[in-house]
Amino acid sequence: MSDFGTMPAFPEPVLYDPTHQIIESGRAYGFCPGLNIQQHVWLTLYAARIASGETHIDALLSTDKRLDAVLKRLEELA
């Protein structure tokens, strides 16, 4: 797999600091970057399986099995 899945799912937040007239990373102010794409996709697939009525174990196995294929397709679409 390429590094596509390790990129942040959403851009990193930045803040403008008017006292220094610079734009800084949100991490300097305590903002967390959130999930990367792989984590976001996994959680979405898992939540869909749970919502459809599957048990926890079945949802885990199904999600893990399909994750690589979904990430590959998302990378192609991106």
C-alpha positions in Angstrom: 0.0 0.0 0.0 1.2 3.5 -0.7 1.3 6.2 1.9 -2.1 7.5 0.8 -3.8 6.0 3.9 -1.5 7.7 6.3 -2.3 11.2 5.1 -4.6 13.3 7.4 -8.3 12.8 6.4 -8.7 16.6 6.8 -6.1 19.3 6.4 -4.2 20.3 9.5 -5.8 23.3 11.3 -3.8 26.5 11.3 -4.2 29.7 13.2 -3.2 33.3 12.5 -1.3 34.9 15.3 -1.9 38.7 15.0 0.7 39.5 17.7 3.5 38.0 15.6 1.7 38.4 12.2 2.3 34.8 11.3 0.3 31.7 10.5 1.1 28.8 12.8 0.2 25.1 13.0 -2.8 24.4 15.2 -0.6 21.9 17.1 1.2 24.9 18.7 -2.2 25.8 20.3 -3.2 22.3 21.3 -5.3 21.3 18.3 -5.1 17.6 17.5 -4.8 16.6 13.8 -7.5 13.9 14.1 -7.7 10.7 12.2 -5.7 9.8 9.1 -7.5 8.4 6.0 -7.0 4.8 6.9 -8.4 5.3 10.4 -11.3 7.3 9.0 -12.2 4.7 6.4 -11.9 1.8 8.9 -14.2 3.5 11.4 -16.7 4.3 8.6 -16.7 0.7 7.4 -17.0 -0.7 10.9 -19.9 1.7 11.8 -21.8 0.7 8.7 -21.4 -3.0 9.6 -22.6 -2.5 13.1 -25.5 -0.4 11.9 -26.6 -3.2 9.6 -26.9 -5.5 12.6 -23.7 -7.5 12.5 -22.0 -8.6 15.7 -18.8 -6.9 16.9 -16.6 -9.8 15.8 -18.2 -10.2 12.4 -18.0 -6.4 11.8 -14.3 -6.4 12.8 -13.4 -9.3 10.5 -15.3 -7.9 7.6 -13.9 -4.4 8.0 -10.3 -5.6 8.2 -10.8 -7.8 5.2 -12.1 -5.0 3.0 -10.0 -2.1 4.2 -7.1 -2.5 1.6 -9.5 -2.7 -1.3 -11.4 0.4 -0.3 -8.2 2.4 0.3 -6.9 1.4 -3.1 -10.1 2.5 -4.8 -10.1 5.8 -2.9 -6.5 6.5 -3.9 -7.5 5.8 -7.6 -10.4 8.3 -7.3 -8.2 10.9 -5.6 
